[in-house]
Amino acid sequence: MQEILHFIGGEFKASQSNQWIDNYNPAEGKIYSKIADANHKDVELAYQAADKAFPAWSETPIEKRSKILLKIADLIDENFETLAKAESIDNGKPVSLAKAVDIPRAAANFRFYAKAITQFSGKAFESQGLKTHNMTLNQAIGVVGCISPWNLPLYLFTWKIAPAIAAGNTVVAKPSEITPMTAFKLAEICVKADLPQGVLNIVHGRGQTAGQAIVAHPQIKAISFTGGTATGQHIAKTAAPLFKKMSLELGGKNPNLIFADCNYEKMLSTTVKSSFANQGQICLCGSRIYVEDSIYEQFKTDFIAKTKALKIGYPLEASTEFGALVSKEHLEKVAAYIKIAQEEGVKVLTGGKQIQLKDHKEGYYFEPTILEVDNNNCRINQEEIFGPVVSLMKFSSDEEALNLANETTYGLSATIWTNNLNRSMRFSQKIEAGIVWVNTWLNRDLRTPFGGIKQSGLGREGGFEALEFFTEQKNICITFE
């Protein structure tokens, strides 16, 4: 059975305790590898390796850093099929999705920051008449911690690592213990790309042990985390008293507002994707669907039909559109929310049950589920399920739609479907979310900032904002005669 090892100081290592975690194939419900289970001692080794590597890496010319990152991107492309298959097996997502999104985006993350760092610079300010010049420097922080989730494993892992090392930092990173395989394979790629030893260190293990050790380490100066809101709150309580920089990309309960004047067919096909892509396990999925009353019944009929037509199957089959949920525990969580919905009087329009595939009866499959609600304050509309469950609710006015959209503690993203320009502009400004899509969904330009408000997070990732997060600004003031 394959062993997934830590990558520390350029070497692959088991945990000092020799403890292991079983790694399951969610499509089959079977253990297929085992993961080295880190504790604070392994994190300390990783920190020491990163700290040792920092002086030389931070002083490495930008052009050389850029060249290494481009080589990593090229090697991801060269290993495209292997990585896509590994992601599908480890996560349960359709291999077609891994090929279309996860692996291309991982390469794009390294390629983008390899180029962005060459354009990232300080500023100069001349105080005319005072014989004074001010300069700002953007200096690498030191050793930083990057903790990524299980839903888009390599995609989000690289989105943190690439800007961190591009800016001259060294990294102690932890992927989710549920989906560690592609991070392990990335370490192999970094060796081939001649990334200096200790620049990237990857420890595997549980959040409450390995993750906590990273967050609480007094010399790890910044934490970039993507995951649940409750975990983000815990991280903030730990890291804030240590005055660490924090970027927290947390949960979402995103509204999808559909007006009668929209491009109906485009909206319908996109809404199926925004509801059930990656089995609904994307923080940006539109899980609260609000539809103008004049088209509500038509939309409900058509949306149910298209949802029922999704091809549920084994993730490695090319025709599969909807795969397995990531773990047994997550499957049980999703199923529990269906019971909660029924207890609240919510109507199940379609789905709501676990599925047993003919040849993979132990896999973690769950039907794409549509619920109909009439109370926006029900738990189904207020709590993040993070699975293939969406709710439908009608509205009759712009004011009502806006109030329904904002009536949540989350504020990550929102989608608006309308051809009314005034409404588009007004809603884009008034909706409480860090990202607003109008007549589209999941369109991402890597130059733009990404993140949420309210309980959806703190700070921004992407673009030059990520390079700013992973650097400290220093002002230098010089006077002359």
C-alpha positions in Angstrom: 0.0 0.0 0.0 1.4 3.4 -1.0 2.7 5.6 1.8 2.2 9.4 1.5 5.2 10.9 3.3 6.0 14.4 4.6 8.3 16.5 2.4 10.8 18.2 4.7 14.0 19.9 3.7 13.8 18.3 0.3 13.4 14.8 1.6 10.5 12.4 2.0 10.0 11.3 5.6 7.6 9.3 7.8 6.4 10.9 11.0 8.7 10.7 14.0 6.0 8.9 15.9 5.5 6.5 13.0 1.7 7.1 13.2 -0.4 6.8 10.0 -3.9 7.8 8.8 -5.9 5.6 6.5 -6.7 7.3 3.1 -9.9 6.3 1.5 -11.0 6.2 -2.1 -14.5 7.8 -1.8 -15.8 6.3 -5.0 -15.2 2.8 -3.6 -15.3 3.4 0.2 -12.0 1.5 0.5 -8.6 2.3 2.0 -6.1 2.6 -0.8 -3.1 4.4 0.8 -1.9 5.6 4.2 -0.8 9.0 5.3 2.0 10.0 7.6 0.4 11.6 10.6 2.3 14.7 11.8 2.4 16.2 15.2 4.2 19.3 16.6 7.6 17.5 16.3 7.3 17.1 12.6 6.1 20.6 12.2 9.1 21.8 14.1 11.4 19.9 11.7 9.6 21.5 8.8 9.9 24.9 10.3 13.7 24.5 10.9 14.1 23.4 7.3 12.2 26.4 6.1 14.0 28.8 8.4 17.4 27.5 7.2 16.3 28.0 3.5 14.9 31.4 3.9 18.0 33.7 3.8 19.2 32.3 0.5 15.8 32.0 -1.1 14.7 35.5 -0.2 17.9 36.9 -1.7 17.5 34.7 -4.9 17.1 37.0 -7.9 13.4 37.3 -9.0 14.3 36.1 -12.4 15.6 32.8 -11.0 12.6 32.4 -8.7 10.4 33.0 -11.7 12.2 30.4 -13.8 11.8 27.7 -11.2 8.0 28.5 -10.8 7.6 28.3 -14.6 9.4 24.9 -14.5 7.0 23.6 -11.9 4.1 24.8 -14.0 5.5 23.0 -17.0 6.0 19.8 -15.0 2.4 19.9 -13.8 1.4 20.1 -17.5 3.6 17.2 -18.4 2.1 15.1 -15.6 -1.5 16.2 -16.4 -3.1 12.8 -16.9 -1.4 11.3 -13.8 -2.4 14.3 -11.6 -6.0 14.4 -12.9 -6.5 10.7 -12.2 -4.9 11.0 -8.7 -7.2 13.9 -7.9 -10.3 12.0 -9.0 -9.4 8.9 -7.0 -8.5 10.9 -3.9 -11.5 13.3 -3.9 -14.3 11.4 -5.7 -14.8 14.2 -8.3 -15.3 13.3 -12.0 -12.0 12.9 -13.8 -13.4 15.2 -16.5 -13.7 18.0 -13.9 -10.2 17.5 -12.6 -9.0 17.7 -16.2 -11.0 20.8 -17.0 -10.5 22.8 -13.8 -8.2 21.4 -11.0 -5.0 20.5 -12.8 -5.0 23.3 -15.4 -5.6 25.8 -12.6 -2.8 24.4 -10.5 -0.3 25.0 -13.4 -1.9 28.4 -14.1 -1.3 29.4 -10.4 2.5 28.8 -10.7 2.7 30.4 -14.1 0.7 33.5 -13.1 2.9 34.2 -10.0 6.1 33.4 -11.9 5.2 36.3 -14.1 3.5 38.5 -11.5 6.5 38.7 -9.2 8.5 40.2 -12.0 6.0 43.1 -12.1 5.6 43.5 -8.3 7.7 46.4 -7.0 7.9 49.1 -4.4 7.3 52.8 -4.9 9.3 56.1 -4.7 8.1 59.4 -3.5 10.0 62.7 -4.0 9.3 65.5 -1.6 10.1 68.4 -3.8 11.8 71.3 -2.1 12.6 69.3 1.0 15.5 67.3 -0.5 13.8 64.1 0.7 13.1 60.8 -1.0 10.9 58.1 0.4 11.0 54.5 -0.9 8.9 51.5 -0.1 10.2 47.9 -0.2 8.1 44.8 -0.3 10.1 42.3 1.7 9.5 38.6 2.2 8.0 37.8 5.6 10.0 34.7 6.4 8.5 31.3 7.1 4.7 31.2 6.4 2.0 28.6 6.9 -0.4 27.5 4.2 -3.3 25.2 5.1 -5.6 24.1 2.3 -9.0 22.2 2.0 -10.1 19.0 0.4 -12.6 20.2 -2.2 -10.1 21.5 -4.8 -7.0 19.9 -3.4 -4.1 20.8 -5.8 -5.9 23.9 -7.2 -6.1 25.7 -3.8 -2.9 24.2 -2.4 -0.9 25.8 -5.3 -2.9 29.1 -5.1 -1.3 29.7 -1.7 2.1 28.2 -2.2 2.9 29.9 -5.6 2.6 33.5 -4.4 4.3 32.7 -1.1 7.5 31.3 -2.6 7.4 33.7 -5.5 7.6 36.6 -3.0 10.7 35.0 -1.4 9.1 33.3 1.6 9.7 29.7 2.6 6.6 27.6 3.4 5.3 25.0 5.9 2.2 23.7 4.2 -0.5 21.2 5.1 -3.0 19.8 2.7 -6.2 18.3 3.9 -5.7 14.8 5.4 -8.8 13.7 3.4 -7.1 14.5 0.0 -3.3 14.5 0.3 -2.2 12.7 -2.8 -1.7 15.5 -5.3 0.2 17.6 -2.7 2.5 14.5 -2.3 3.0 14.4 -6.1 3.6 18.1 -6.2 6.6 17.6 -3.9 8.0 15.1 -6.4 7.6 17.7 -9.1 9.3 20.4 -7.0 12.4 18.1 -6.7 12.5 17.7 -10.4 12.1 21.5 -10.9 15.2 22.0 -8.7 13.3 24.1 -6.1 16.0 24.5 -3.3 15.6 22.2 -0.3 13.5 23.7 2.5 11.7 26.3 0.4 8.6 24.2 0.4 7.9 21.8 3.2 4.7 19.7 3.3 3.4 18.0 6.4 0.4 15.7 6.4 -1.9 15.1 9.2 -5.0 16.3 11.1 -6.0 19.9 11.5 -6.2 19.6 15.3 -2.6 18.4 15.5 -0.5 19.3 12.5 -2.6 22.3 11.5 -2.7 23.6 15.1 1.1 23.2 15.4 1.5 25.4 12.3 -0.9 28.1 13.5 0.5 28.2 17.0 4.2 28.1 16.0 5.7 31.4 17.4 8.1 31.8 14.5 5.7 31.1 11.6 4.7 34.7 10.8 1.7 34.4 8.5 -1.2 31.9 8.0 -3.1 31.5 4.8 -6.1 29.2 5.4 -9.1 28.0 3.4 -11.8 26.0 5.1 -14.8 26.2 7.4 -15.8 29.2 9.3 -15.6 27.5 12.7 -12.0 26.4 12.1 -11.2 29.9 10.8 -12.5 31.4 14.1 -10.3 29.0 16.1 -7.3 30.0 13.9 -8.0 33.7 14.5 -8.1 33.1 18.3 -4.8 31.4 18.2 -2.9 33.5 15.7 -4.2 37.0 16.6 -2.5 37.2 20.0 0.8 36.2 18.2 0.3 39.1 15.8 0.5 36.9 12.7 -0.8 38.0 9.4 -3.9 36.1 8.5 -5.8 35.4 5.3 -8.9 33.3 6.0 -11.1 32.2 3.1 -14.1 30.6 4.9 -17.6 29.3 4.3 -20.4 30.5 2.1 -24.1 30.3 1.7 -24.3 32.0 -1.7 -27.5 33.5 -3.2 -28.4 32.9 -6.9 -30.9 35.6 -7.9 -32.9 34.8 -11.1 -35.0 37.5 -12.7 -37.6 37.0 -15.4 -35.8 39.2 -17.9 -32.6 37.0 -17.9 -31.3 34.8 -20.8 -33.3 31.8 -19.6 -31.4 29.0 -21.3 -28.0 30.3 -20.4 -29.2 30.8 -16.8 -30.7 27.3 -16.5 -27.6 25.4 -17.8 -25.2 27.5 -15.7 -27.4 27.2 -12.6 -27.2 23.4 -12.8 -23.4 23.8 -12.7 -23.3 26.4 -10.0 -25.5 24.1 -7.9 -23.9 20.7 -8.4 -20.4 21.1 -9.8 -17.9 19.0 -7.8 -21.0 17.5 -6.0 -21.8 21.0 -4.6 -18.5 20.9 -2.7 -17.3 24.3 -3.9 -17.4 27.3 -1.5 -18.8 29.4 -4.4 -21.7 27.2 -5.3 -25.1 29.0 -5.4 -26.9 27.0 -2.7 -29.8 29.5 -2.2 -31.7 30.0 -5.4 -34.2 32.8 -5.5 -36.5 33.0 -8.5 -38.9 35.8 -9.6 -42.4 34.6 -9.1 -43.5 35.0 -12.7 -41.1 32.3 -13.9 -40.8 30.3 -10.7 -42.9 27.3 -11.7 -41.3 27.0 -15.2 -37.9 27.2 -13.7 -38.7 24.6 -11.0 -39.9 22.2 -13.6 -36.9 22.7 -16.0 -34.3 22.7 -13.2 -35.6 19.5 -11.7 -35.5 17.8 -15.2 -32.0 18.9 -15.9 -30.8 17.9 -12.4 -32.3 14.4 -12.8 -30.5 14.1 -16.2 -27.1 14.5 -14.6 -25.0 11.3 -15.1 -24.1 10.0 -11.7 -21.3 7.5 -11.9 -17.8 6.2 -11.1 -15.5 9.3 -11.2 -12.9 7.7 -13.6 -15.5 7.1 -16.3 -15.3 9.8 -18.9 -19.1 10.2 -19.1 -19.6 10.8 -15.4 -20.9 14.3 -14.5 -21.5 13.8 -10.8 -19.2 11.7 -8.7 -18.8 10.7 -5.0 -18.8 12.9 -1.9 -15.4 13.2 -0.4 -15.8 11.0 2.7 -18.2 8.9 4.7 -18.4 11.6 7.4 -19.3 14.2 4.9 -22.0 12.0 3.3 -23.5 11.5 6.8 -23.5 15.3 7.3 -25.3 15.9 4.1 -27.9 13.2 4.9 -28.4 14.7 8.3 -29.3 18.0 6.8 -32.0 16.4 4.7 -33.6 15.1 7.9 -33.3 18.6 9.4 -35.0 20.0 6.3 -37.9 17.5 6.6 -38.3 18.3 10.3 -38.6 22.0 9.4 -41.3 21.2 6.9 -39.2 21.8 3.8 -40.3 20.0 0.7 -37.9 17.7 -1.1 -38.5 18.2 -4.9 -35.9 15.7 -6.0 -33.0 13.7 -4.6 -32.3 13.5 -0.9 -31.0 10.0 -0.7 -27.8 8.0 -0.7 -27.1 6.1 -3.9 -25.5 2.7 -4.3 -23.7 2.2 -7.6 -24.0 -1.3 -9.1 -20.3 -2.1 -8.9 -19.3 0.3 -6.1 -21.9 -0.1 -3.4 -19.6 1.1 -0.6 -18.9 4.4 -2.3 -20.1 7.7 -0.9 -22.7 8.7 -3.5 -25.6 11.0 -2.8 -28.3 12.3 -5.1 -28.3 15.9 -6.2 -31.0 17.4 -4.1 -33.4 20.3 -4.6 -35.5 21.6 -1.7 -38.4 24.1 -1.7 -38.5 26.5 1.2 -40.9 29.3 2.2 -38.9 30.6 5.2 -35.5 32.2 4.6 -34.5 31.7 8.2 -34.7 27.9 8.2 -31.5 26.1 8.9 -31.3 24.9 5.3 -31.0 28.5 4.1 -28.7 29.7 6.9 -26.1 27.0 7.4 -23.5 25.8 5.0 -24.1 22.2 3.9 -21.3 22.2 1.4 -22.8 19.4 -0.6 -25.2 18.7 -3.5 -28.2 20.4 -1.8 -29.9 23.6 -3.0 -33.0 25.4 -2.0 -35.6 27.2 -4.1 -37.6 30.2 -3.0 -39.7 32.8 -4.9 -39.6 36.6 -4.7 -41.9 39.2 -6.1 -39.8 42.5 -6.0 -36.2 43.7 -6.3 -36.3 44.8 -2.7 -37.4 41.4 -1.5 -34.8 39.7 -3.5 -32.0 41.9 -2.1 -33.2 41.4 1.4 -33.3 37.6 1.0 -29.9 37.5 -0.5 -28.3 39.5 2.3 -30.2 37.7 5.1 -27.3 35.5 6.2 -24.1 35.6 8.2 -22.1 34.7 5.2 -20.8 37.0 2.4 -18.6 35.1 -0.1 -20.2 35.3 -3.5 -23.5 36.0 -5.3 -24.9 35.5 -8.8 -27.4 37.7 -10.5 -29.3 36.8 -13.7 -30.9 39.8 -15.3 -30.6 41.9 -18.5 -31.6 45.1 -16.7 -28.4 47.2 -16.6 -29.7 49.4 -13.7 -30.6 46.4 -11.6 -27.2 44.8 -12.4 -25.4 47.9 -11.1 -27.6 48.5 -8.1 -27.5 44.9 -6.9 -23.8 44.5 -7.5 -23.3 47.4 -5.1 -25.9 46.4 -2.5 -25.3 42.7 -2.2 -23.1 41.8 0.8 -20.5 39.6 -0.8 -16.9 39.7 -1.8 -17.6 38.5 -5.3 -20.6 39.2 -7.5 -21.2 37.5 -10.9 -23.7 39.0 -13.3 -25.0 36.6 -16.0 -22.2 34.2 -15.3 -20.7 32.0 -12.6 -17.1 31.0 -11.6 -15.5 33.2 -14.1 -12.1 33.9 -12.5 -9.4 36.3 -13.7 -6.3 35.5 -11.7 -5.5 39.2 -11.5 -8.6 40.0 -9.4 -8.9 39.8 -5.6 -10.8 36.9 -4.1 -12.4 36.6 -0.7 -15.5 37.2 1.4 -17.0 39.5 4.0 -18.9 38.8 7.3 -18.3 35.2 8.4 -16.9 34.3 4.9 -13.4 35.4 5.7 -10.7 37.9 6.2 -8.4 39.3 3.6 -8.0 38.7 -0.1 -6.2 36.1 -2.2 -5.3 36.2 -5.9 -3.6 38.8 -8.0 -1.1 41.3 -6.5 -3.2 41.1 -3.3 -1.6 37.7 -2.5 1.9 39.1 -3.1 1.1 42.0 -0.8 -0.1 39.5 1.9 3.1 37.5 1.7 5.3 40.6 2.0 5.8 43.3 4.5 6.1 46.9 3.4 9.0 49.0 4.7 9.4 52.7 4.1 12.8 54.2 3.8 13.2 58.0 4.1 16.4 59.7 2.9 17.3 63.3 3.1 20.3 64.9 1.3 22.2 68.2 1.2 
